[in-house]
């Protein structure tokens, strides 16, 4: 194999992207990749050996923070430096976007690979899967998110996460308005949750660190909206109470990932209960 070259992903690569990620049972679809390409049109890449596609990587940038999502190489050319080439190309791209921190979720078997690239370990997340069901609850402070709540949620998210995910959250709200909820006490936003019916996934879910009861209410309301559906959610391992509650509801651990950062460190303010996705933080 000659040294691979890398180019921007285009819609013509979607069939390849889906077939490659299917080998890892990631259940990604054309809609998933089109969503990523709409968020970061110049930041999704394909690796080629001559004219043969052999790998891909996706990224997204949020001001000073970038995120590396899907990284996968064809099994026939693994351990030949293709993954390293893709990640370095992605990081060069993010550097051009003036990113000073790059984050990602690493599977257990790839942690050592990212450590060699100076990524540092931060926090474990557990991916849970289970059958959602409706349940009675006293959720007076929780209601559907309105257009007038959206900017408060964006500001709260920025304060908690340390970067601005406005365009992502606006896209999520537009596509799944009925699955977005807020917890409010008067004019104060205590937390919010979003979900995606298409992906059958809950997240992000953020709340003030001292508002666990409200966080649990947000989660139960979101689960109730997806009643009868097999749902996935990635929860911070630090939120043991939430994990235990999900286990009591019949959710099972699917896998664990480690959140890792390169560059400027981001303080964990303890607000993030559930990730938005593996691909975007």
BELLIN-V342128 format. One record per pair of residues at least 4 apart in sequence whose C-alpha atoms are under 7 Angstrom apart, sorted by the first residue. I is the first residue (numbers start at 1). J is the second residue. D is the distance in Angstrom with one decimal. If there is no record, write none. Layout:
I:J:D / I:J:D
This chain:
1:49:6.8 / 2:49:6.7 / 4:47:6.3 / 4:48:5.3 / 4:49:4.8 / 5:47:5.8 / 5:48:5.5 / 5:49:6.8 / 6:45:6.6 / 6:46:5.6 / 6:47:4.5 / 6:48:6.2 / 7:45:5.6 / 7:46:5.6 / 7:47:6.7 / 8:42:6.4 / 8:44:5.9 / 8:45:4.4 / 8:46:6.2 / 9:13:6.2 / 9:44:5.3 / 9:45:4.6 / 9:46:5.5 / 13:17:6.1 / 14:18:6.1 / 14:30:6.2 / 15:19:6.2 / 16:20:6.0 / 17:21:6.2 / 18:22:5.9 / 18:28:6.3 / 18:29:6.0 / 18:30:6.9 / 19:23:6.8 / 20:74:6.8 / 21:25:6.6 / 21:26:5.8 / 21:28:6.8 / 22:26:5.9 / 22:27:6.3 / 28:32:6.0 / 29:33:6.6 / 30:34:6.1 / 31:35:6.1 / 32:36:6.4 / 33:37:6.1 / 34:38:6.0 / 35:39:6.3 / 36:40:6.2 / 37:41:4.6 / 37:44:6.5 / 39:60:6.8 / 40:44:7.0 / 40:59:6.9 / 40:60:5.4 / 43:58:6.4 / 43:59:5.4 / 43:60:6.6 / 43:93:7.0 / 44:57:5.9 / 44:58:4.3 / 44:59:5.9 / 45:56:5.5 / 45:57:5.4 / 45:58:6.3 / 46:53:6.8 / 46:55:5.7 / 46:56:4.3 / 46:57:6.6 / 47:53:5.9 / 47:54:5.6 / 47:55:4.9 / 47:56:5.9 / 47:86:7.0 / 48:52:5.2 / 48:53:4.4 / 48:54:5.4 / 49:53:6.5 / 49:54:6.6 / 54:73:5.9 / 54:74:5.2 / 55:72:5.6 / 55:73:4.1 / 55:74:5.8 / 56:71:5.9 / 56:72:5.7 / 56:73:6.6 / 57:69:6.9 / 57:70:5.2 / 57:71:4.5 / 57:72:6.7 / 57:86:6.4 / 58:68:6.1 / 58:69:5.2 / 58:70:5.3 / 58:71:6.9 / 59:67:5.5 / 59:68:4.5 / 59:69:5.6 / 59:90:6.9 / 60:66:5.7 / 60:67:5.3 / 60:68:6.8 / 60:280:6.8 / 61:65:5.9 / 61:66:4.2 / 61:67:6.2 / 61:94:6.9 / 62:66:5.9 / 62:163:6.3 / 62:164:5.6 / 62:165:5.9 / 63:99:6.7 / 63:163:6.7 / 63:164:6.4 / 64:98:6.2 / 64:99:4.2 / 64:100:5.4 / 64:101:6.5 / 64:163:7.0 / 65:99:5.2 / 65:100:6.2 / 65:101:4.9 / 65:102:5.8 / 65:163:6.3 / 66:94:6.3 / 66:99:6.0 / 66:101:6.2 / 66:102:4.7 / 66:103:6.3 / 67:102:5.5 / 67:103:4.8 / 67:104:5.7 / 67:280:5.9 / 67:281:6.9 / 68:103:6.4 / 68:104:5.2 / 68:279:6.6 / 69:104:6.5 / 69:278:6.4 / 69:279:3.7 / 69:280:6.2 / 70:279:6.1 / 73:78:6.2 / 73:82:6.9 / 73:83:6.3 / 74:78:6.5 / 78:82:7.0 / 81:85:6.2 / 82:86:6.2 / 83:87:6.2 / 84:88:6.1 / 85:89:6.1 / 86:90:6.1 / 87:91:6.1 / 88:92:6.1 / 89:93:6.3 / 90:94:6.2 / 91:95:6.0 / 92:96:6.4 / 93:97:6.7 / 94:98:6.7 / 94:99:5.6 / 95:99:5.2 / 100:263:5.8 / 100:264:6.0 / 101:261:6.7 / 101:262:5.6 / 101:263:4.7 / 101:264:5.1 / 102:261:5.6 / 102:262:5.1 / 102:263:6.6 / 103:260:5.7 / 103:261:4.5 / 103:262:6.4 / 104:259:5.8 / 104:260:5.6 / 104:261:6.7 / 105:257:5.8 / 105:258:5.4 / 105:259:4.5 / 105:260:6.2 / 105:278:6.0 / 106:110:6.1 / 106:111:5.9 / 106:257:5.3 / 106:258:5.1 / 106:259:6.4 / 107:111:6.6 / 107:256:6.8 / 107:257:4.8 / 107:258:6.5 / 108:257:6.3 / 110:114:6.6 / 111:115:6.2 / 112:116:6.4 / 114:118:6.7 / 114:119:5.5 / 115:119:4.9 / 115:120:6.3 / 118:262:6.2 / 119:260:5.9 / 119:261:5.2 / 119:262:4.5 / 120:260:5.3 / 120:261:5.3 / 120:262:6.3 / 121:258:6.8 / 121:259:6.4 / 121:260:4.6 / 121:261:6.8 / 122:259:5.4 / 122:260:5.3 / 123:258:5.8 / 123:259:5.2 / 124:236:6.2 / 124:237:5.5 / 124:256:6.9 / 124:257:5.8 / 124:258:4.5 / 124:259:6.1 / 125:234:6.1 / 125:235:5.3 / 125:236:4.4 / 125:237:5.2 / 125:256:5.7 / 125:257:5.4 / 125:258:6.2 / 126:234:5.4 / 126:235:5.3 / 126:236:6.4 / 126:237:6.2 / 126:253:6.7 / 126:255:6.1 / 126:256:4.6 / 126:257:6.5 / 127:232:6.9 / 127:233:5.7 / 127:234:4.2 / 127:235:6.4 / 127:253:6.0 / 127:254:5.4 / 127:255:5.4 / 127:256:5.9 / 128:232:5.6 / 128:233:5.4 / 128:234:6.2 / 128:251:6.0 / 128:252:5.4 / 128:253:4.5 / 128:254:5.3 / 129:230:6.9 / 129:231:5.6 / 129:232:4.5 / 129:233:6.6 / 129:251:5.3 / 129:252:5.5 / 129:253:6.5 / 129:254:6.3 / 130:230:5.4 / 130:231:5.5 / 130:232:6.7 / 130:250:6.2 / 130:251:4.2 / 130:252:6.3 / 131:228:6.3 / 131:229:5.7 / 131:230:4.4 / 131:231:6.0 / 132:223:5.4 / 132:224:6.8 / 132:226:6.0 / 132:227:4.8 / 132:228:5.5 / 132:229:5.5 / 132:230:6.0 / 132:231:6.1 / 133:223:6.3 / 133:224:5.5 / 133:227:4.1 / 133:228:5.7 / 134:223:6.6 / 134:224:4.0 / 134:227:5.5 / 135:224:6.6 / 139:217:6.1 / 141:183:5.3 / 141:184:5.4 / 141:185:6.3 / 142:181:6.7 / 142:182:5.6 / 142:183:4.3 / 142:184:6.5 / 142:218:6.6 / 143:181:5.5 / 143:182:5.7 / 143:183:6.7 / 144:178:6.9 / 144:180:6.0 / 144:181:4.3 / 144:182:6.2 / 145:149:5.9 / 145:180:5.3 / 145:181:4.4 / 145:182:5.4 / 146:150:6.6 / 149:153:6.3 / 150:154:6.2 / 151:155:6.1 / 152:156:6.0 / 153:157:6.0 / 153:192:6.7 / 154:158:6.2 / 154:166:5.7 / 155:159:6.2 / 156:160:6.1 / 157:161:5.8 / 158:162:5.3 / 158:163:5.1 / 158:164:5.0 / 158:165:6.9 / 160:269:6.1 / 160:271:5.9 / 162:266:6.8 / 165:169:6.2 / 166:170:6.0 / 167:171:6.2 / 168:172:6.3 / 169:173:6.1 / 170:174:6.1 / 171:175:6.2 / 172:176:5.9 / 173:177:4.8 / 173:180:6.7 / 176:180:6.8 / 176:195:6.9 / 176:196:6.1 / 179:194:6.0 / 179:195:5.5 / 179:222:6.6 / 179:225:6.6 / 180:193:5.7 / 180:194:4.4 / 180:195:6.4 / 181:192:5.6 / 181:193:5.4 / 181:194:6.6 / 181:218:7.0 / 182:191:5.9 / 182:192:4.2 / 182:193:6.5 / 183:189:6.1 / 183:190:5.3 / 183:191:5.2 / 183:192:6.0 / 183:214:6.6 / 183:218:6.9 / 184:188:5.6 / 184:189:4.6 / 184:190:5.4 / 185:189:6.6 / 185:190:7.0 / 190:207:5.7 / 190:208:5.8 / 191:206:5.3 / 191:207:3.8 / 191:208:6.3 / 191:215:6.9 / 192:205:5.8 / 192:206:5.7 / 192:207:6.5 / 192:218:7.0 / 193:203:6.2 / 193:204:5.8 / 193:205:4.3 / 193:206:6.6 / 193:218:6.4 / 194:202:6.3 / 194:203:5.3 / 194:204:5.6 / 194:205:6.5 / 195:201:5.7 / 195:202:4.2 / 195:203:5.4 / 196:200:5.6 / 196:201:5.4 / 196:202:6.4 / 197:201:6.8 / 200:230:6.8 / 200:231:5.1 / 200:232:6.4 / 201:231:5.5 / 201:232:4.8 / 201:233:5.8 / 202:232:6.4 / 202:233:5.3 / 203:233:6.7 / 203:274:5.3 / 203:275:5.4 / 203:276:4.3 / 204:274:5.3 / 204:275:4.9 / 204:276:4.0 / 205:272:6.3 / 205:273:5.5 / 205:274:4.9 / 205:275:6.9 / 206:271:5.2 / 206:272:4.7 / 206:273:5.6 / 207:211:6.6 / 207:215:5.9 / 207:271:5.1 / 207:272:6.8 / 208:271:5.5 / 209:270:5.6 / 209:271:5.4 / 211:215:6.4 / 212:216:6.2 / 213:217:6.3 / 214:218:6.2 / 215:219:6.2 / 216:220:6.2 / 217:221:6.1 / 218:222:6.2 / 219:223:6.1 / 220:224:6.0 / 221:225:6.3 / 222:226:6.7 / 223:227:6.2 / 233:274:6.5 / 234:274:5.3 / 234:275:5.6 / 235:273:5.7 / 235:274:4.5 / 235:275:6.6 / 236:273:5.8 / 236:274:6.4 / 239:243:6.4 / 239:273:6.7 / 240:244:6.0 / 241:245:6.2 / 242:246:6.2 / 243:247:6.2 / 244:248:6.2 / 245:249:6.4 / 246:250:6.6 / 246:251:5.4 / 247:251:4.7 / 247:252:6.3 / 261:265:6.8 / 275:281:5.8 / 276:280:6.6 / 276:281:5.6 / 277:281:5.6
